[in-house]
Every structure is written in C-alpha cells, then in structure tokens.
C-alpha cells in the first residue's frame, strides 16, 4: 500500500535538499505550495505537493531560474502541467496495452 502523506524529512531526502529549503520555498510560493499540517504543525506532503516541489526544484536548481522567474513561469504555465510518477506508469501501461493489441491484429 502506497503512503498518503510524507514528512518534510522524507521529501527533502527524495529531492536531495535540506528541509529548511523546502520551508523557504513554501513561503516563497505561498499561493502554490500548501501542505497539510497536523495539530502540532508538522507538515504532511501528498504526492501532488511533491510533484510541485519537484517542478520548483527543476526550475530553480536545474534550469537556473531565480525565485521570481520561477514564479512567473508557474503563473504563466501553471504547475498542474507536471504529472506524478504514478500517472506516468499508468499512461505507459495503457500505451503498452495499445501497442500489444496492434501487434496481435
């Protein structure tokens, strides 16, 4: 069974960044990043939150955008254009089924 929520430490380890950077991005992209918080204030990230963080990571760390530039890109194109790894697997399985069906015909 797949997890529904991840801690900030797990997300930071997955992205290879410090938890403080994730908290900083959360403040910088406050309208976009809004993870759930439990009664004690601990952040709980869902798969969509992790996909958003991955997109921000790609823009800032890999493509070299400033935070303001990344915000503009996200406002212009939206962050919903990113797909989760689970969706990728589902799409690839459907494509494979389709191709196998073509091969049989």
N, C-alpha and C positions, 0 to 999 in steps of 0.2 A: 504494500500500500504506500502510495506516494504521500509525502508530507504536505500539509496545507500551509503551514507557516514556518519560516526560518528566522533565526535570531540574527542580529546585526553582525555578530562574530562569524556566523556561518556564511553570510552574504559577503562579508569583507574577505574571508578566506577564498571564496569562489572567484571573486574579482581580482584578488591579489593586491588589495589596498587596505589601508588602516580604517578601522571603524570610525575614527574621527573625520576622515574624508567623506564617508557616506553621510554622516550627520551634517557636515558642511554643505554637501550637495543638496541635502534635504532642505536646508534653509535657503540656499541659492535658487532652488527650483521648487519653491513652496507651493505653487499652484499645480504642480505636476506630481511631485513625489509626496505622498501622504500615506505612509504605512500605518497599519493598525497599532494601537498601543494598549497594553493591558492595564489593569487597575494600578499597577506600580509604575507605569510609564515606560516599560520596556517595549521596544519596537518589535513588531512581528511583521515580516515581509512575506507577501504572497508571490506567486510566480510572475504575475503582471508587474509587480514592483521591481522584481529582479530584472525583468526584461527592460524596464525603463532605466534602471541603473546601468545596465549593460550598454544601452544606447547612449546614455550620457558619457559613460566611460569611453566608448568608441569615438564620440565627437571630441571630447576634451583630451584624452590621453593618446589615442592613436592618430587622429586626424589633426590634432593641434589647435582646435578651436579655443578661443577664450570662453569664459563662462557666459559673457554677454552674447558672443557669436553663437554659442550652442543654444542659448535661449531663443535667439532669433530663428535658427534652423528649426527648432522644435515648434515654435509658434507658427512658422510658415508651413511646415510639412506635417506637423503633428508627431506624436510619439507612438500613436497607435499603429504606425506602419511596421513596427517591429513585431515579429512573431515569436512565440515561445518555442523552445525545443520540442515540446510535446506536439505542437501543431505541425512542425517540420516533419516529424516522424509520421504523423497521420497522413500528411499530404504525400510523402514518399511512398507509403504503403498503398494509398489509393492509386498513385501513378503506376506502381509496380503491378498491381492487380489489373489495371487497364492494359498495360503492355503485355502481360501474360495472356490476357484474353485475346488480344490482337494476334499474338503468335499462334494460338490454338486455332483461330479461324483461318 
